[in-house]
Amino acid sequence: MTNSVTTYTKENGGRAILLFLLFGLAIYQFVNAGFSVFAMICMSPLIVLAVYVAFTWKMTAFWALFAINYFVMFFSKQQLLPNGIPTSLYNEMLELLLIGIAIIDARESPRFERTANLMLYALIAWCGYCTLEVLNDTCDLGINVGNWYSGARLMAFQILYIFIVFSLYVSTPKILIKYLWVWAFFCLFSAFWTWKQQTLGWTHAEHVWFESVGYVTHRVNGIIRYFSTFNDAAAYGCNAAAAGVAFFIFGITTKIKLDRIFFLVTAAFIVKGMFASGTRTAIVCLFAGILVYVILSKSIKIAVPVILLAGLAYVFLAFTDIGQGNSQIRRMRSAFNKNDASANVRTINKAAIRKYIQDAPWGIGIGTNYNNVPANNKFRKLSTIPPDSEYVYIWVHAGPIGLTTFIITTLMMFFGACWITMFRLKSQSLMGVGGGFCSAFAAIQLGGYANGILLQFPNCLLFYGGLSIVYILPFIEEEWVKLEEKRLAKQHEKARLKLEKKKASRV
C-alpha cells in the first residue's frame, strides 16, 4: 500500500498532496459545522454517490454549484433545507470537489495555466492577509482557529475557490453561452417570484419571516420591500442592478438576434424587479455599472445614447416629482435625498467605529463578534455597532490595514479585467461579454460599500465568478469567433428561408 501511494505521488507530482489537503479541509468543514462522527458515517453513502456523479459527469457538478448558490437562500427561507447544516457548506463542498477533480484531470485537460493571472495574485495577497489574521488577538481572547476559519472562509477563501472553479470549468464558448442563458433564466425566475409576492402574496414561510425578522427593514414608511428569492431586499436590489446592467450590455453587443432579444427582455424584467426591492443603493449601482461600460466600450455611438438615457433617468429621480404616487419610485428617489434619516444613522455609526478602530489597526479579529467579546472588554462597543456594509464589516474585523489590502486587491482584479476587455480582445461581441461582467462587478462593489451584500449568496459567486471569466476570454476568443460565425450563418439561412417562404405565399 505504501509503495503504491509513493508511486502515485511520484507520477503525479504535488497533486496527491493537494488532494489530501483538500480531503482534510473537507473533513474539517464537516467537523466545524457541528457534525458528529456518527452523522458523518450516516451521510457517507450520499457523499460517495455525489462524488461518483461528479467524477462521471464533471460539468453536472458545476451546474449544480451554480444552481445551489443561486437558490440556497430561497430554499432556506422556504424551510426546504435540513436543519443544522450551514448554507455555505453546500457551496464549499462542491467547490472543493470540483477543484479536486480538476487536479486529477490536470494532465488530460491542462487548464491550470489559465489561472496564472493578476486576479490570482491579488487573491493570494488577500487570502494571505486573512491567514495572518489568525494571530490577531486585539481583544485579548486568545487565538481561536475555529472562529477565525469560520470568518476567513467567507471573507477570503470562498473567493479563491470561485476563481479557480470558474477559470477551469467555463472553458469553451459553448459553456460560456450556456452559462449566460442559465443565469438569465434564474434571474427571470427571481423576477417572476417578485411578481408573485406582489400579486399573490407571501408563502407561509415568507410571511412568518416578514412579520418577525424582516418587518423593521422591509416595511419602511408603509412601503413593502420585496426580496424575491434572496435573503433580503438589499441583496436582491443590488444583485438586480448589477445583473440588469450585465444583460443589457450582453444584449446590445451580441450579433445573434435570439440572444439579443432574450438578454434585453431579461434585463428589462430584472430592472423592474430591482425597483420592487425598494433598495435605494440599487439605482446608484445601476448608474455606476452603465458608466463603467461607457468607458470600456470606447464607442461614441454607444456612449451618447447610454449617457443620454442615464441622464434622463437621473433627472427624473433627482429633480422631478413624476410618479411620486408610486411607493417604489418614492423609495428609490430617496436615494438622492442628502437629509435621509437612514443615511445619517450610518454616518453616525461610522464615526463611532472610526473612534474605536484607531486602537485596533488589525481589527478586532476575523470571526470575533459580540457573542465572544465580554462586556468589560475595551472593544465590546466596536463588536456591537451594526456594520451596515461589507466594507465596514471588513474595516471592523480586519482593521484599516485589512480594508486597505482588500481595496487594493479588488482594484487590481477589476482594472486587470478592464485592461483585457479594452486592449486584449478583438471580437466586439466578446468585448461585450467582458464589459458586461466588469460593469456588473463594479456595480455590486458599490452595493457592498453601502450594504452587507457583497459576499452573500448568490452575489459572491456570480460576480467574482463573472470577473474570473473575463480573464479566460483571451484563451477562448478564437473558438468564440468560429462559433459565432456558425451561429450567424444559421441565422442568415433561417432569415433567407423565411423571406423565400413569405415571397412564395404572395404568388
N, C-alpha and C positions, 0 to 999 in steps of 0.2 A: 504493500500500500504506500509506504514511504517513498519507494523508488518511483512508482507511477506518478505521485504528486510532484516529486523532484523533476522527473522527465517533462511533465506537463508545464511546470514553471519555466524550465529552460527553453522549451519550444515556443512558449507564448509570452516570454518576457515578463513585464510587470503586470500583465492582465490578470494573472491568477491572484496576485497580491491585491489588486484593486477590487476583484470580485469578493475576496474575503473581507475586505474593508467595508464594501457595500453591504454584504450579508450581516456583518457585525453592527453596522449602522441601522439596518432594518430591524434587527432584534432589539437594539436599544430603543428604537421608536416604539415598539410594542410595549416594552417594559416601562418606558417613560409615560406611555398613555394609560398605564394602570392595569394592564392585562396580567393576570396570574399565569403561571406555567401551565396550569390545568386548562385555562381558557385558550392558551396558545395551541395546546395539543388538540383540543376540540376543533379549533379553526383550521388545523393543518391540512385536512383534505380539501377545503375550499382554496387555501393558499396554493397547494400543489396544482389544483385544477386551473387556477388563474395563471400561474406561471407557465403551465403547459400550453394553454391557449395563446399566451403572449409570445412564447417562443415559436409556436406553429404559425400564427398569423400576427406578425410583428406590428403591422400598421393598425390592427384592431385595438391593440393596447394604446396606441397613440390617440386614436379617435375616442376611445373610452376615457382617456385622461381629459381630452378636450371637452367632452360632454359632461363628465362628472364635475369638472372645475366650474363649468357654466351654471349647472343646475344644483350643486350641492347645497347652497343656501336655500334654494327654493324647496328642495326635498326636506331639509331640516326644519324650515318654517311650517311646512305642511305635516310635520311629525311623521315622516315616512322613513326615517333612518333609525337604526337601532340605537338605544341609549348607551352612553358611556364611551363612544368612540369619537375622538376629536375629528371635526370636519376636515382639518388639514391632513389627517393621516391618509385619507383616500388618495389625495394628490401625490403626496410624497412617496408612498409605497409604489405607485405606478411610475413615477419619475425615476426612482432608483432602479426599478425593474427594467425600464426602457434603456437606461444608461448601461446596466449590466449586459443586456442583450447586445447593445452596440459594441461593448468591449469584446465580447465573444466573437462577434462578426467582423471585427476590425480588419482582418486580413482579406476576407471575402469582399467586404464593402468598405474600402478605406475612405472614410469621410472626415476623420478627425482633424485632417489638415485644415478643414474649413473653419474650425473653432479657434485657430490661432489668429486672433484679430484684436483690435482695440477694445472691443466690448469685453472680451475675456480678461484682458489685462486690468481693465477698470474694475471688473467684478472680483478678481483675485485681490486687488487692493482693498476693496470694501469688505470682503469676507475676512481678509487678514486682520483688518482693524477690529471687526466684530469678534474675531477669535481672541485677540489680545484683551478684549473686554472681560473675559472670564476671570482675569486677575484684578478687576476693578472692585475695590472694597471701600468705596467712598462712604457708605452708610455704616461701616464697621459691623457688618453682619456675618463676616466670614465668606469664604468662597463656596458658592453653591452651584456646582456644574449642571445639575438638573434644571434649575431655574434659568441659568444662563442659556442652556441649549434650547429650552422652550421658546425663549425670546429671539435668539440668534437665528434659528432655522426659519422663522417667519420674517425677520428683518433683513436677512442676507442670503442664507444658504438656498432658500427656495428660488431666488432669482438666478443663482448659478445653475441649479438643476434645470430650470426653464430654458435658459440659454443653451445648455448642452443638448437637451432633448429637441428643441426646435431646429438647432443648427444641423442635427444629424438626421432628423426624420422628415422635415419639409425639404426634400432633396431633389425634387423634379418639378417642372412646370405643371404637370397634371395634378400632383399633390397640392401645389400652391393654389391652383384654381379651385380644386375641391374644398380646400380649407376656407377660401373666401366664401364659397357658396354655403357651406355648412354653418359658418359663423353668421351669415346673413339670415339663414333660416332660424337660428337660435334667437337672433335679435328680433325677428318678426314674431316669434312666439312670445317674447317679452312684451312687445307692443300689443299683441292680442290680449295677453293677460292683464295689461293695464286697462284696456277697453273693458275687459270682463269685470275687473274690480270696480270700474266707474259705473257701469250699466247694470250688472247683475249682482254686485256686492261681493263681500269677502267670503272665503270659505270659513268653516268653523274655527280652524286653527289660526287663520289670519285675524279673525275677529277677536279671538282671545288675546293674541299678541298686541293688536292695535289698542285694545281697551286697557291693557296693563302696561307693558314695556313701552309701546310706541305712541301712547296718547299725547304725551307732553311735546314730543318733537314732530309728530305727524299730523297734528291739528293745530295750526298756527293762525290766530285771528279768524277762526271759523273756516279756514281753508284746509282741506284734506290733502295731504301729500301722499301720492301713490308710489309704492315701492316695487310693484310688479313681481318679478321672480327673484329679486335681490334681497339682501339683508335689510336694507333701509333705503329711504328715498334719496339720500345723498349719494350713496354708491350707485344707485340706478341713474340718477340725473347726470352725474359726471361721466359715467360709462356711456350713456346715450349721446352725450355731446361729443365725446371722442370718437365713438363708433359712427355717429352720423357724419362727422367730418370725413372719416376714412372712406365710407361707402359713397359719399358724394364725389370724392376725388377718384375712387376706382371707376365710378360711373362715367365721369366726363372725360377720362383719359383712355378707356378701353376702346378698341376698334371693333369689337364684337357686339353686334346690335343687341342680342339677347342679354349679354352681360350688362350692357349699358342700361337697358330698361329695368332689369331686375335690381341692380345696385342703386339706381336713382330712386326707384319706388321704395326700396328698403330704407334708404336714407330719409325719405320723407316720413315714413311711419316711425322711424326711430326718433326723429326730432319732435314729432307730435307727442310721443311718449315722454320725451325729456321735459316738455312744458307741464305735463301732468304730474311730474315728480315734485314740482314746486321748489326745486333746488336752484337757488339764485346763482350760485357759483357756476352752474352748468352753462348759462348763457355767455359768461365770460370765457369759459373753456372753449365754447363753440367759436367765438370770435378769434381767440388765440390760435386755434387749430387752423382756421381759414387763413389767417395772416401768415403763419409758417409756410403754408403751401404756396401762397402768392410769391413768397421769396424763393422757394425751391423750384417753382415752375420756370422761372427766368423767361416768362412769356407775357408780353404786354396784352395779347389777346385774352389771356386768362385773367391777368391781374386787374384790368379795368372793370369788367363786369362784376367780378367777385368783390372787389373793393367797393364798388357802387352799391351792390346788394347788401353787403355788410354795413356800409354807412347808413343806408336807409333803415335797416333793422335797428341800428344803434339810436338813430334819431327818433324812430318810432317808440322805443322803450324809454329813452332817457329824457326826451323833451316834449312828448305829447301825452294826452290822456285818452287816446283812442283805445278802445277795448277795455277800458277800466272796469267795466261791468263784469268782465270775466275774471274769476278769482285766481286762476293760474297766471294770467298775464299780470295781474296786480302783484302777485308774489314774485314773479321774475323782474318786474320793474323796480322792486325794492332793492335789487342788487346795485342800482345806481344811486341809492339814497345814502349820502355820507353820514346822515344822522341816525341811521338804523340802530335800534337798541341792541340787536343781536351782535352786530359788528363791534359795538362799543364794549360789550362784555368780553369779547375775545381780546380786544386791545388791553383791557384791564388785566386779564389772565396772563397775557404775555409779559406785561410789565412786572407782575409778581414773580413770574418764572425767571425773568432776567435778573432780578434782585438776588434770588437764591442760587442761581446757576453759576454766579461768579466764583463761588467756593467749590464748585464741582466741575472743573474743566473737562473731565472724562465722563460726566453724567452720573446719575445715581446708580447706574449699572443696568445692563440688559437683563431682563427677567425680574428686576426688582420693582415692586409696586406697593400700594398702600396695605396689601394683605400681609406683607412681611417686614414692613418698616414700623417699628414700635412708636407709640405716641410721643415719647420723650426724645425721639431722635431729631437731630438738627434738620434733617431733610424730609421729615414727615410731611410738612406742608407741600414740598415740591412733588411728592408722590401722590398727593390728593387733588392737586389742581387739574381740572379736566384738560387733556391735550386735544384741543379742538381740531388738530390736523395731523397728518402723518409726519410732516416736517417738525412740528412742535414735539411730537412724541419722540422722534429721534434726538432732538435737541435736549430733551429732559433725560433720556436714558443713556445716550452715548455722549452727551456733552457738546459744547461748542466745537471741540476738535472733531468729534464724530460727525456732527452736522456738516462741518466744512468738508470733511472727507467724502460724505455722501453727495453733496452738491457738486464737488469737483469730478467725482467718478461718473455721476449722472450726466454732466455736461460733456465729458469725454465720450460716453456712449452715444449721446444724442448727436453731437457735431460730427462724430465719425460716420454715423449713418447718413447724415445730411450730405457729407462730402461724397459718399458713394452714390447717392441719388443724383447729385448735381453734376459730378465730373467723371464717374466711372461707368455709368450706364449709358448705352447708346439708344436702346429701344424706348420710344416715347411712352408706350403703354406700361413697360416695366418701371420706368421712372415714375409713372403714376402710382404704381403699387408701392414703390419705396416712399414716395411723397405722402401717400395716404397713411402708411404706418408711422412715419416720422411726425406728421401733423397730429395724429391721434395720440402719440406718446407725449408730445408737448402739451396737449390739452389735458390729459389725465394727470400729468405732473402738476399743472396749475390747480387741478381739482384736489390733489394731495396736499398742496400748500394751504388750502382753505378748509379741507375736511379730512377726516381719518379714513380715506377710501383707497389710497394708492396701493397698498399691499394686501388688500382684502380680496375675497372671492367675488367675481371672477376676474377682477381687474388686473391683478399682478401677472397672471399667465397670459392674458390676452394682449396686453400692451408691451410688456417686456419680451414676450414671445414674438410679437409683431416686429419689434425693433431687431431681434435676433435674425429674423427672416431677411431683413434689409442687407445684412452682412453676407448672406449667402447668394444674393441675387446675381452678382457678377459671375459666379460659378455656373449658373443655370441660364444665363442670358442667351447663349447660342441655341440651346434647346427651346427656350421660350419663343424665339423668333421663328423657328421652324414650325412649332406647334401653332403659333398664331397664323402663319401663312396657310397652313392646312385648314384651320377653322375659318379663315377669311374666304378661302376657295370654296368651301362648302356653303358659306353664307351667300356668296355671289351666285353659285349654281342654283341654290334654292330660290333666290330672287329672280334669276333668269327663267326658271321653270314656272314660277308664279306669274311672271309677266306674259310668257307664252300662253299659259292657260287662260289668262284674262283676255288676251287678243283673240284666242280661238273661240271664246264664249261670245264675242261680239259678231262673229261671222254668221 
